[in-house]
Amino acid sequence: MNEGARQIGAAPAIEDRGPGALGEALRIILMAAVPAVIAFCIHRDCREVGLALADVRPIRLEEIVHLPHEEVLWIDGRSHRRFAAARITGAVWLSTNQVDRARDLAAAWRTGLLPVVYGDGADWRDLREAGAMAWESLPGRPPVRVLDARWDELPGSLIERKGGGP
């Protein structure tokens, strides 16, 4: 390597560190990977591991408003009181009870629907957790999307308020 080209303070390339550097790097990687694999195997049935691996990603309001309403399974991640007061028409409430949640989502599910969890613009972690619970409960575990905007920013015709109608 051209010594003049090397920047001051820059780490030398692997080939400049000697013949054992690559083997040492691989040993370090294995030392980190082996315990991680063992921990995963021990805890793979743990609910939190499954929720962490759930296929849940955000979706923008601009992406969802163009989809026909009947192609989306709207899942309300808010409290039951708020769900009862106002919701997206046809939405399913995401129960905190795992049995009720599975029953309700299975009843509303059809292959080809896009499951979208929405809330009141709460913390992403809360909505992601709600999305993971929905993912865990849906038959076949399809990818779940979480609306990254307030649900009440959707067109008024999609919103149903207590007492009926938009």
VMD Tcl script that builds the backbone (N, CA, C; Angstrom):
set m [mol new atoms 498]
animate dup $m
set s [atomselect $m all]
$s set {name element resname resid chain x y z} {
  {N N MET 1 A 0.852 -1.181 0.000}
  {CA C MET 1 A 0.000 0.000 0.000}
  {C C MET 1 A 0.890 1.235 0.000}
  {N N ASN 2 A 0.529 2.241 -0.724}
  {CA C ASN 2 A 1.271 3.483 -0.809}
  {C C ASN 2 A 1.158 4.212 0.521}
  {N N GLU 3 A 2.290 4.399 1.215}
  {CA C GLU 3 A 2.273 5.033 2.538}
  {C C GLU 3 A 1.786 6.473 2.461}
  {N N GLY 4 A 2.041 7.137 1.346}
  {CA C GLY 4 A 1.603 8.514 1.193}
  {C C GLY 4 A 0.093 8.623 1.086}
  {N N ALA 5 A -0.561 7.551 0.606}
  {CA C ALA 5 A -2.011 7.564 0.425}
  {C C ALA 5 A -2.761 7.283 1.725}
  {N N ARG 6 A -2.065 6.662 2.687}
  {CA C ARG 6 A -2.740 6.331 3.956}
  {C C ARG 6 A -2.992 7.598 4.760}
  {N N GLN 7 A -4.206 7.718 5.261}
  {CA C GLN 7 A -4.565 8.897 6.044}
  {C C GLN 7 A -4.059 8.739 7.465}
  {N N ILE 8 A -3.761 9.841 8.069}
  {CA C ILE 8 A -3.289 9.821 9.455}
  {C C ILE 8 A -4.425 9.328 10.341}
  {N N GLY 9 A -4.142 8.351 11.184}
  {CA C GLY 9 A -5.128 7.833 12.117}
  {C C GLY 9 A -6.032 6.761 11.532}
  {N N ALA 10 A -5.907 6.464 10.241}
  {CA C ALA 10 A -6.758 5.449 9.619}
  {C C ALA 10 A -6.268 4.061 10.006}
  {N N ALA 11 A -7.180 3.141 10.220}
  {CA C ALA 11 A -6.826 1.768 10.567}
  {C C ALA 11 A -6.241 1.082 9.340}
  {N N PRO 12 A -5.220 0.255 9.527}
  {CA C PRO 12 A -4.651 -0.441 8.367}
  {C C PRO 12 A -5.636 -1.469 7.820}
  {N N ALA 13 A -5.563 -1.723 6.527}
  {CA C ALA 13 A -6.408 -2.731 5.894}
  {C C ALA 13 A -6.033 -4.098 6.443}
  {N N ILE 14 A -6.945 -5.085 6.307}
  {CA C ILE 14 A -6.701 -6.421 6.849}
  {C C ILE 14 A -5.419 -7.006 6.292}
  {N N GLU 15 A -5.158 -6.794 4.983}
  {CA C GLU 15 A -3.946 -7.397 4.414}
  {C C GLU 15 A -2.689 -6.792 5.022}
  {N N ASP 16 A -2.780 -5.572 5.597}
  {CA C ASP 16 A -1.634 -4.938 6.230}
  {C C ASP 16 A -1.425 -5.400 7.668}
  {N N ARG 17 A -2.364 -6.116 8.232}
  {CA C ARG 17 A -2.277 -6.521 9.641}
  {C C ARG 17 A -1.583 -7.862 9.819}
  {N N GLY 18 A -1.301 -8.536 8.813}
  {CA C GLY 18 A -0.612 -9.810 8.916}
  {C C GLY 18 A -1.516 -10.969 8.565}
  {N N PRO 19 A -0.939 -12.151 8.397}
  {CA C PRO 19 A -1.693 -13.311 7.909}
  {C C PRO 19 A -2.741 -13.835 8.887}
  {N N GLY 20 A -2.633 -13.583 10.171}
  {CA C GLY 20 A -3.580 -14.132 11.133}
  {C C GLY 20 A -4.760 -13.226 11.429}
  {N N ALA 21 A -4.802 -12.036 10.844}
  {CA C ALA 21 A -5.851 -11.064 11.155}
  {C C ALA 21 A -7.227 -11.536 10.726}
  {N N LEU 22 A -7.334 -12.128 9.566}
  {CA C LEU 22 A -8.633 -12.607 9.083}
  {C C LEU 22 A -9.151 -13.738 9.963}
  {N N GLY 23 A -8.283 -14.659 10.337}
  {CA C GLY 23 A -8.680 -15.752 11.223}
  {C C GLY 23 A -9.121 -15.246 12.581}
  {N N GLU 24 A -8.430 -14.208 13.072}
  {CA C GLU 24 A -8.805 -13.634 14.357}
  {C C GLU 24 A -10.167 -12.943 14.266}
  {N N ALA 25 A -10.433 -12.255 13.165}
  {CA C ALA 25 A -11.730 -11.608 12.966}
  {C C ALA 25 A -12.849 -12.649 12.932}
  {N N LEU 26 A -12.616 -13.766 12.273}
  {CA C LEU 26 A -13.618 -14.839 12.220}
  {C C LEU 26 A -13.855 -15.447 13.599}
  {N N ARG 27 A -12.806 -15.605 14.391}
  {CA C ARG 27 A -12.982 -16.133 15.756}
  {C C ARG 27 A -13.836 -15.186 16.598}
  {N N ILE 28 A -13.620 -13.899 16.457}
  {CA C ILE 28 A -14.412 -12.919 17.213}
  {C C ILE 28 A -15.878 -13.000 16.803}
  {N N ILE 29 A -16.129 -13.111 15.508}
  {CA C ILE 29 A -17.511 -13.235 15.017}
  {C C ILE 29 A -18.163 -14.486 15.585}
  {N N LEU 30 A -17.455 -15.606 15.576}
  {CA C LEU 30 A -18.007 -16.850 16.128}
  {C C LEU 30 A -18.255 -16.748 17.630}
  {N N MET 31 A -17.365 -16.065 18.332}
  {CA C MET 31 A -17.547 -15.919 19.782}
  {C C MET 31 A -18.826 -15.146 20.091}
  {N N ALA 32 A -19.230 -14.248 19.214}
  {CA C ALA 32 A -20.469 -13.506 19.427}
  {C C ALA 32 A -21.679 -14.286 18.921}
  {N N ALA 33 A -21.517 -14.993 17.806}
  {CA C ALA 33 A -22.651 -15.674 17.175}
  {C C ALA 33 A -23.088 -16.916 17.938}
  {N N VAL 34 A -22.169 -17.687 18.458}
  {CA C VAL 34 A -22.521 -18.947 19.121}
  {C C VAL 34 A -23.443 -18.712 20.320}
  {N N PRO 35 A -23.119 -17.808 21.255}
  {CA C PRO 35 A -24.055 -17.578 22.371}
  {C C PRO 35 A -25.410 -17.041 21.898}
  {N N ALA 36 A -25.402 -16.218 20.845}
  {CA C ALA 36 A -26.669 -15.678 20.341}
  {C C ALA 36 A -27.547 -16.797 19.790}
  {N N VAL 37 A -26.972 -17.722 19.054}
  {CA C VAL 37 A -27.741 -18.849 18.503}
  {C C VAL 37 A -28.251 -19.737 19.628}
  {N N ILE 38 A -27.415 -19.997 20.610}
  {CA C ILE 38 A -27.828 -20.825 21.752}
  {C C ILE 38 A -28.983 -20.158 22.492}
  {N N ALA 39 A -28.873 -18.861 22.755}
  {CA C ALA 39 A -29.948 -18.137 23.452}
  {C C ALA 39 A -31.232 -18.178 22.637}
  {N N PHE 40 A -31.135 -18.007 21.331}
  {CA C PHE 40 A -32.329 -18.064 20.487}
  {C C PHE 40 A -32.968 -19.447 20.570}
  {N N CYS 41 A -32.161 -20.507 20.487}
  {CA C CYS 41 A -32.710 -21.875 20.540}
  {C C CYS 41 A -33.393 -22.155 21.876}
  {N N ILE 42 A -32.834 -21.647 22.944}
  {CA C ILE 42 A -33.420 -21.861 24.271}
  {C C ILE 42 A -34.736 -21.108 24.406}
  {N N HIS 43 A -34.798 -19.888 23.849}
  {CA C HIS 43 A -35.954 -19.014 24.066}
  {C C HIS 43 A -36.852 -18.858 22.852}
  {N N ARG 44 A -36.714 -19.691 21.843}
  {CA C ARG 44 A -37.481 -19.468 20.609}
  {C C ARG 44 A -38.989 -19.587 20.802}
  {N N ASP 45 A -39.434 -20.306 21.832}
  {CA C ASP 45 A -40.870 -20.406 22.094}
  {C C ASP 45 A -41.371 -19.280 22.994}
  {N N CYS 46 A -40.475 -18.427 23.431}
  {CA C CYS 46 A -40.843 -17.294 24.271}
  {C C CYS 46 A -41.647 -16.305 23.430}
  {N N ARG 47 A -42.760 -15.848 23.949}
  {CA C ARG 47 A -43.654 -14.958 23.209}
  {C C ARG 47 A -42.944 -13.687 22.748}
  {N N GLU 48 A -42.086 -13.131 23.582}
  {CA C GLU 48 A -41.398 -11.890 23.233}
  {C C GLU 48 A -40.480 -12.075 22.025}
  {N N VAL 49 A -39.851 -13.244 21.899}
  {CA C VAL 49 A -39.005 -13.502 20.734}
  {C C VAL 49 A -39.866 -13.506 19.468}
  {N N GLY 50 A -41.012 -14.163 19.539}
  {CA C GLY 50 A -41.909 -14.195 18.384}
  {C C GLY 50 A -42.401 -12.813 18.005}
  {N N LEU 51 A -42.739 -12.000 18.998}
  {CA C LEU 51 A -43.198 -10.649 18.710}
  {C C LEU 51 A -42.080 -9.798 18.125}
  {N N ALA 52 A -40.852 -10.023 18.578}
  {CA C ALA 52 A -39.720 -9.260 18.042}
  {C C ALA 52 A -39.454 -9.615 16.582}
  {N N LEU 53 A -39.767 -10.835 16.193}
  {CA C LEU 53 A -39.518 -11.289 14.821}
  {C C LEU 53 A -40.706 -11.050 13.888}
  {N N ALA 54 A -41.789 -10.491 14.411}
  {CA C ALA 54 A -43.004 -10.284 13.620}
  {C C ALA 54 A -42.736 -9.368 12.428}
  {N N ASP 55 A -43.404 -9.678 11.321}
  {CA C ASP 55 A -43.277 -8.872 10.102}
  {C C ASP 55 A -44.233 -7.686 10.199}
  {N N VAL 56 A -43.758 -6.619 10.832}
  {CA C VAL 56 A -44.565 -5.414 11.052}
  {C C VAL 56 A -43.750 -4.223 10.560}
  {N N ARG 57 A -44.350 -3.459 9.647}
  {CA C ARG 57 A -43.671 -2.283 9.094}
  {C C ARG 57 A -44.649 -1.130 8.980}
  {N N PRO 58 A -44.131 0.092 8.978}
  {CA C PRO 58 A -45.025 1.250 8.835}
  {C C PRO 58 A -45.560 1.387 7.410}
  {N N ILE 59 A -46.697 2.025 7.287}
  {CA C ILE 59 A -47.260 2.376 5.986}
  {C C ILE 59 A -47.728 3.823 6.085}
  {N N ARG 60 A -47.446 4.591 5.050}
  {CA C ARG 60 A -47.809 6.008 5.048}
  {C C ARG 60 A -49.264 6.183 4.648}
  {N N LEU 61 A -49.862 7.252 5.122}
  {CA C LEU 61 A -51.243 7.587 4.810}
  {C C LEU 61 A -51.436 7.693 3.297}
  {N N GLU 62 A -50.459 8.268 2.605}
  {CA C GLU 62 A -50.554 8.436 1.155}
  {C C GLU 62 A -50.632 7.091 0.431}
  {N N GLU 63 A -50.015 6.060 0.998}
  {CA C GLU 63 A -50.032 4.736 0.377}
  {C C GLU 63 A -51.382 4.043 0.562}
  {N N ILE 64 A -52.009 4.272 1.687}
  {CA C ILE 64 A -53.200 3.508 2.034}
  {C C ILE 64 A -54.493 4.116 1.502}
  {N N VAL 65 A -54.538 5.437 1.332}
  {CA C VAL 65 A -55.792 6.059 0.907}
  {C C VAL 65 A -56.181 5.660 -0.520}
  {N N HIS 66 A -55.241 5.158 -1.303}
  {CA C HIS 66 A -55.536 4.767 -2.679}
  {C C HIS 66 A -56.036 3.328 -2.793}
  {N N LEU 67 A -55.929 2.573 -1.698}
  {CA C LEU 67 A -56.405 1.188 -1.727}
  {C C LEU 67 A -57.915 1.149 -1.516}
  {N N PRO 68 A -58.604 0.257 -2.213}
  {CA C PRO 68 A -60.044 0.105 -1.932}
  {C C PRO 68 A -60.250 -0.327 -0.478}
  {N N HIS 69 A -61.253 0.241 0.187}
  {CA C HIS 69 A -61.515 -0.026 1.604}
  {C C HIS 69 A -61.684 -1.524 1.880}
  {N N GLU 70 A -62.296 -2.248 0.942}
  {CA C GLU 70 A -62.559 -3.678 1.159}
  {C C GLU 70 A -61.303 -4.541 1.034}
  {N N GLU 71 A -60.153 -3.954 0.645}
  {CA C GLU 71 A -58.904 -4.713 0.549}
  {C C GLU 71 A -58.036 -4.569 1.797}
  {N N VAL 72 A -58.541 -3.823 2.784}
  {CA C VAL 72 A -57.778 -3.569 4.005}
  {C C VAL 72 A -58.525 -4.132 5.203}
  {N N LEU 73 A -57.828 -4.861 6.052}
  {CA C LEU 73 A -58.387 -5.275 7.340}
  {C C LEU 73 A -57.881 -4.259 8.357}
  {N N TRP 74 A -58.749 -3.323 8.722}
  {CA C TRP 74 A -58.397 -2.286 9.682}
  {C C TRP 74 A -58.451 -2.871 11.084}
  {N N ILE 75 A -57.382 -2.694 11.837}
  {CA C ILE 75 A -57.276 -3.226 13.198}
  {C C ILE 75 A -57.017 -2.048 14.133}
  {N N ASP 76 A -57.936 -1.827 15.050}
  {CA C ASP 76 A -57.864 -0.690 15.967}
  {C C ASP 76 A -57.039 -1.067 17.191}
  {N N GLY 77 A -55.919 -0.386 17.376}
  {CA C GLY 77 A -55.028 -0.663 18.504}
  {C C GLY 77 A -55.269 0.224 19.707}
  {N N ARG 78 A -56.386 0.955 19.725}
  {CA C ARG 78 A -56.691 1.854 20.842}
  {C C ARG 78 A -57.481 1.129 21.922}
  {N N SER 79 A -57.839 1.854 22.953}
  {CA C SER 79 A -58.645 1.267 24.032}
  {C C SER 79 A -60.039 0.923 23.505}
  {N N HIS 80 A -60.725 0.012 24.189}
  {CA C HIS 80 A -62.065 -0.379 23.761}
  {C C HIS 80 A -63.033 0.802 23.859}
  {N N ARG 81 A -62.859 1.646 24.843}
  {CA C ARG 81 A -63.711 2.819 25.004}
  {C C ARG 81 A -63.586 3.737 23.784}
  {N N ARG 82 A -62.366 3.986 23.348}
  {CA C ARG 82 A -62.160 4.846 22.165}
  {C C ARG 82 A -62.672 4.164 20.900}
  {N N PHE 83 A -62.477 2.860 20.803}
  {CA C PHE 83 A -62.983 2.105 19.650}
  {C C PHE 83 A -64.502 2.228 19.569}
  {N N ALA 84 A -65.186 2.111 20.714}
  {CA C ALA 84 A -66.645 2.185 20.737}
  {C C ALA 84 A -67.146 3.580 20.350}
  {N N ALA 85 A -66.377 4.620 20.677}
  {CA C ALA 85 A -66.799 5.992 20.393}
  {C C ALA 85 A -66.636 6.359 18.921}
  {N N ALA 86 A -65.549 5.924 18.307}
  {CA C ALA 86 A -65.296 6.255 16.895}
  {C C ALA 86 A -64.222 5.320 16.357}
  {N N ARG 87 A -64.368 4.951 15.089}
  {CA C ARG 87 A -63.417 4.013 14.479}
  {C C ARG 87 A -63.540 4.088 12.964}
  {N N ILE 88 A -62.605 3.414 12.312}
  {CA C ILE 88 A -62.701 3.269 10.863}
  {C C ILE 88 A -63.795 2.241 10.603}
  {N N THR 89 A -64.665 2.524 9.657}
  {CA C THR 89 A -65.777 1.631 9.334}
  {C C THR 89 A -65.254 0.219 9.043}
  {N N GLY 90 A -65.834 -0.763 9.730}
  {CA C GLY 90 A -65.461 -2.163 9.523}
  {C C GLY 90 A -64.238 -2.614 10.299}
  {N N ALA 91 A -63.656 -1.743 11.119}
  {CA C ALA 91 A -62.447 -2.097 11.872}
  {C C ALA 91 A -62.741 -3.144 12.935}
  {N N VAL 92 A -61.712 -3.911 13.266}
  {CA C VAL 92 A -61.767 -4.914 14.328}
  {C C VAL 92 A -60.950 -4.374 15.491}
  {N N TRP 93 A -61.493 -4.463 16.696}
  {CA C TRP 93 A -60.742 -4.016 17.872}
  {C C TRP 93 A -59.722 -5.072 18.244}
  {N N LEU 94 A -58.505 -4.645 18.546}
  {CA C LEU 94 A -57.424 -5.541 18.948}
  {C C LEU 94 A -57.511 -5.767 20.450}
  {N N SER 95 A -58.215 -6.820 20.830}
  {CA C SER 95 A -58.429 -7.138 22.236}
  {C C SER 95 A -57.109 -7.413 22.940}
  {N N THR 96 A -57.054 -7.097 24.221}
  {CA C THR 96 A -55.872 -7.424 25.003}
  {C C THR 96 A -55.876 -8.888 25.418}
  {N N ASN 97 A -57.014 -9.558 25.291}
  {CA C ASN 97 A -57.123 -10.981 25.604}
  {C C ASN 97 A -56.740 -11.778 24.356}
  {N N GLN 98 A -55.738 -12.640 24.485}
  {CA C GLN 98 A -55.205 -13.362 23.327}
  {C C GLN 98 A -56.262 -14.244 22.655}
  {N N VAL 99 A -57.109 -14.899 23.416}
  {CA C VAL 99 A -58.136 -15.776 22.844}
  {C C VAL 99 A -59.162 -14.959 22.072}
  {N N ASP 100 A -59.660 -13.869 22.678}
  {CA C ASP 100 A -60.626 -13.006 22.003}
  {C C ASP 100 A -60.014 -12.381 20.750}
  {N N ARG 101 A -58.768 -11.958 20.860}
  {CA C ARG 101 A -58.080 -11.337 19.731}
  {C C ARG 101 A -57.987 -12.309 18.560}
  {N N ALA 102 A -57.570 -13.528 18.836}
  {CA C ALA 102 A -57.448 -14.531 17.776}
  {C C ALA 102 A -58.804 -14.823 17.143}
  {N N ARG 103 A -59.836 -14.943 17.960}
  {CA C ARG 103 A -61.181 -15.221 17.448}
  {C C ARG 103 A -61.676 -14.082 16.555}
  {N N ASP 104 A -61.557 -12.853 17.043}
  {CA C ASP 104 A -62.052 -11.694 16.298}
  {C C ASP 104 A -61.305 -11.494 14.988}
  {N N LEU 105 A -59.986 -11.624 15.028}
  {CA C LEU 105 A -59.205 -11.428 13.807}
  {C C LEU 105 A -59.428 -12.553 12.811}
  {N N ALA 106 A -59.550 -13.786 13.292}
  {CA C ALA 106 A -59.804 -14.911 12.388}
  {C C ALA 106 A -61.156 -14.756 11.704}
  {N N ALA 107 A -62.148 -14.232 12.422}
  {CA C ALA 107 A -63.484 -14.048 11.846}
  {C C ALA 107 A -63.472 -12.985 10.748}
  {N N ALA 108 A -62.621 -11.972 10.893}
  {CA C ALA 108 A -62.582 -10.877 9.923}
  {C C ALA 108 A -61.604 -11.134 8.779}
  {N N TRP 109 A -60.726 -12.103 8.949}
  {CA C TRP 109 A -59.635 -12.328 7.998}
  {C C TRP 109 A -60.091 -13.013 6.713}
  {N N ARG 110 A -59.561 -12.528 5.601}
  {CA C ARG 110 A -59.677 -13.180 4.294}
  {C C ARG 110 A -58.320 -13.084 3.619}
  {N N THR 111 A -57.906 -14.125 2.948}
  {CA C THR 111 A -56.645 -14.098 2.221}
  {C C THR 111 A -56.673 -12.947 1.220}
  {N N GLY 112 A -55.585 -12.231 1.130}
  {CA C GLY 112 A -55.495 -11.117 0.197}
  {C C GLY 112 A -55.716 -9.759 0.831}
  {N N LEU 113 A -56.246 -9.741 2.067}
  {CA C LEU 113 A -56.425 -8.462 2.754}
  {C C LEU 113 A -55.072 -7.949 3.250}
  {N N LEU 114 A -54.956 -6.646 3.350}
  {CA C LEU 114 A -53.777 -6.026 3.934}
  {C C LEU 114 A -54.127 -5.628 5.365}
  {N N PRO 115 A -53.568 -6.313 6.380}
  {CA C PRO 115 A -53.865 -5.935 7.762}
  {C C PRO 115 A -53.116 -4.653 8.139}
  {N N VAL 116 A -53.865 -3.656 8.610}
  {CA C VAL 116 A -53.277 -2.373 8.995}
  {C C VAL 116 A -53.760 -2.016 10.395}
  {N N VAL 117 A -52.807 -1.832 11.300}
  {CA C VAL 117 A -53.117 -1.421 12.672}
  {C C VAL 117 A -53.040 0.101 12.732}
  {N N TYR 118 A -53.988 0.703 13.417}
  {CA C TYR 118 A -53.960 2.152 13.578}
  {C C TYR 118 A -54.209 2.511 15.029}
  {N N GLY 119 A -53.843 3.728 15.377}
  {CA C GLY 119 A -54.043 4.222 16.733}
  {C C GLY 119 A -54.203 5.723 16.710}
  {N N ASP 120 A -53.931 6.343 17.843}
  {CA C ASP 120 A -54.093 7.786 17.966}
  {C C ASP 120 A -52.786 8.537 17.750}
  {N N GLY 121 A -51.902 7.991 16.937}
  {CA C GLY 121 A -50.617 8.641 16.733}
  {C C GLY 121 A -49.706 8.432 17.930}
  {N N ALA 122 A -49.937 7.338 18.632}
  {CA C ALA 122 A -49.149 7.024 19.826}
  {C C ALA 122 A -47.718 6.677 19.432}
  {N N ASP 123 A -46.953 6.389 20.425}
  {CA C ASP 123 A -45.569 5.988 20.256}
  {C C ASP 123 A -45.478 4.808 19.286}
  {N N TRP 124 A -44.517 4.841 18.372}
  {CA C TRP 124 A -44.323 3.770 17.388}
  {C C TRP 124 A -44.163 2.427 18.079}
  {N N ARG 125 A -43.478 2.372 19.223}
  {CA C ARG 125 A -43.269 1.091 19.915}
  {C C ARG 125 A -44.597 0.474 20.323}
  {N N ASP 126 A -45.537 1.298 20.802}
  {CA C ASP 126 A -46.847 0.776 21.191}
  {C C ASP 126 A -47.603 0.233 19.985}
  {N N LEU 127 A -47.586 0.984 18.886}
  {CA C LEU 127 A -48.285 0.524 17.686}
  {C C LEU 127 A -47.590 -0.677 17.070}
  {N N ARG 128 A -46.258 -0.727 17.136}
  {CA C ARG 128 A -45.526 -1.877 16.605}
  {C C ARG 128 A -45.868 -3.123 17.423}
  {N N GLU 129 A -45.977 -2.957 18.737}
  {CA C GLU 129 A -46.355 -4.085 19.582}
  {C C GLU 129 A -47.778 -4.549 19.252}
  {N N ALA 130 A -48.682 -3.599 19.031}
  {CA C ALA 130 A -50.046 -3.957 18.633}
  {C C ALA 130 A -50.022 -4.688 17.296}
  {N N GLY 131 A -49.191 -4.214 16.367}
  {CA C GLY 131 A -49.048 -4.888 15.076}
  {C C GLY 131 A -48.497 -6.293 15.224}
  {N N ALA 132 A -47.539 -6.464 16.121}
  {CA C ALA 132 A -46.965 -7.788 16.362}
  {C C ALA 132 A -47.997 -8.734 16.978}
  {N N MET 133 A -48.846 -8.205 17.877}
  {CA C MET 133 A -49.901 -9.042 18.461}
  {C C MET 133 A -50.910 -9.445 17.383}
  {N N ALA 134 A -51.215 -8.526 16.470}
  {CA C ALA 134 A -52.126 -8.864 15.374}
  {C C ALA 134 A -51.484 -9.914 14.473}
  {N N TRP 135 A -50.212 -9.728 14.146}
  {CA C TRP 135 A -49.475 -10.675 13.302}
  {C C TRP 135 A -49.498 -12.074 13.919}
  {N N GLU 136 A -49.282 -12.116 15.224}
  {CA C GLU 136 A -49.263 -13.382 15.947}
  {C C GLU 136 A -50.631 -14.074 15.901}
  {N N SER 137 A -51.703 -13.288 15.854}
  {CA C SER 137 A -53.056 -13.842 15.945}
  {C C SER 137 A -53.710 -14.121 14.600}
  {N N LEU 138 A -53.203 -13.537 13.520}
  {CA C LEU 138 A -53.826 -13.738 12.210}
  {C C LEU 138 A -53.459 -15.093 11.626}
  {N N PRO 139 A -54.414 -15.779 10.999}
  {CA C PRO 139 A -54.109 -17.066 10.360}
  {C C PRO 139 A -53.051 -16.881 9.267}
  {N N GLY 140 A -52.019 -17.714 9.304}
  {CA C GLY 140 A -50.963 -17.653 8.299}
  {C C GLY 140 A -49.923 -16.575 8.550}
  {N N ARG 141 A -50.128 -15.747 9.551}
  {CA C ARG 141 A -49.202 -14.673 9.927}
  {C C ARG 141 A -48.741 -13.833 8.726}
  {N N PRO 142 A -49.685 -13.144 8.091}
  {CA C PRO 142 A -49.307 -12.284 6.958}
  {C C PRO 142 A -48.585 -11.029 7.449}
  {N N PRO 143 A -47.852 -10.351 6.579}
  {CA C PRO 143 A -47.217 -9.094 6.984}
  {C C PRO 143 A -48.265 -8.087 7.447}
  {N N VAL 144 A -47.975 -7.383 8.519}
  {CA C VAL 144 A -48.892 -6.392 9.083}
  {C C VAL 144 A -48.258 -5.016 8.921}
  {N N ARG 145 A -49.078 -4.045 8.597}
  {CA C ARG 145 A -48.610 -2.673 8.474}
  {C C ARG 145 A -49.209 -1.843 9.598}
  {N N VAL 146 A -48.469 -0.827 9.995}
  {CA C VAL 146 A -48.916 0.094 11.036}
  {C C VAL 146 A -48.998 1.471 10.404}
  {N N LEU 147 A -50.166 2.087 10.490}
  {CA C LEU 147 A -50.377 3.415 9.925}
  {C C LEU 147 A -49.514 4.423 10.671}
  {N N ASP 148 A -48.687 5.154 9.939}
  {CA C ASP 148 A -47.762 6.083 10.583}
  {C C ASP 148 A -48.349 7.491 10.740}
  {N N ALA 149 A -49.654 7.575 10.702}
  {CA C ALA 149 A -50.341 8.864 10.871}
  {C C ALA 149 A -51.543 8.649 11.782}
  {N N ARG 150 A -52.173 9.711 12.169}
  {CA C ARG 150 A -53.386 9.581 12.967}
  {C C ARG 150 A -54.492 9.008 12.087}
  {N N TRP 151 A -55.242 8.083 12.624}
  {CA C TRP 151 A -56.298 7.428 11.856}
  {C C TRP 151 A -57.381 8.399 11.437}
  {N N ASP 152 A -57.610 9.430 12.253}
  {CA C ASP 152 A -58.687 10.365 11.929}
  {C C ASP 152 A -58.290 11.356 10.829}
  {N N GLU 153 A -57.090 11.179 10.246}
  {CA C GLU 153 A -56.683 11.958 9.082}
  {C C GLU 153 A -57.151 11.302 7.781}
  {N N LEU 154 A -57.747 10.123 7.905}
  {CA C LEU 154 A -58.309 9.453 6.734}
  {C C LEU 154 A -59.550 10.210 6.268}
  {N N PRO 155 A -59.965 10.011 5.026}
  {CA C PRO 155 A -61.188 10.683 4.565}
  {C C PRO 155 A -62.363 10.403 5.498}
  {N N GLY 156 A -63.187 11.421 5.735}
  {CA C GLY 156 A -64.309 11.326 6.666}
  {C C GLY 156 A -65.290 10.223 6.346}
  {N N SER 157 A -65.377 9.827 5.090}
  {CA C SER 157 A -66.324 8.769 4.719}
  {C C SER 157 A -65.921 7.410 5.283}
  {N N LEU 158 A -64.665 7.264 5.708}
  {CA C LEU 158 A -64.200 5.994 6.273}
  {C C LEU 158 A -64.380 5.919 7.781}
  {N N ILE 159 A -64.757 7.018 8.398}
  {CA C ILE 159 A -64.823 7.084 9.853}
  {C C ILE 159 A -66.261 6.957 10.331}
  {N N GLU 160 A -66.435 6.073 11.303}
  {CA C GLU 160 A -67.754 5.810 11.884}
  {C C GLU 160 A -67.713 6.290 13.338}
  {N N ARG 161 A -68.657 7.127 13.709}
  {CA C ARG 161 A -68.712 7.650 15.075}
  {C C ARG 161 A -69.914 7.057 15.811}
  {N N LYS 162 A -69.841 7.063 17.141}
  {CA C LYS 162 A -70.944 6.543 17.960}
  {C C LYS 162 A -72.231 7.253 17.570}
  {N N GLY 163 A -73.267 6.502 17.405}
  {CA C GLY 163 A -74.536 7.063 16.951}
  {C C GLY 163 A -74.730 6.837 15.450}
  {N N GLY 164 A -73.691 6.223 14.821}
  {CA C GLY 164 A -73.809 5.845 13.403}
  {C C GLY 164 A -73.344 6.920 12.468}
  {N N GLY 165 A -72.900 6.495 11.341}
  {CA C GLY 165 A -72.523 7.392 10.262}
  {C C GLY 165 A -71.183 8.066 10.459}
  {N N PRO 166 A -70.658 8.671 9.388}
  {CA C PRO 166 A -69.366 9.356 9.457}
  {C C PRO 166 A -69.456 10.680 10.185}
}
mol reanalyze $m
mol bondsrecalc $m
mol representation Tube
mol addrep $m
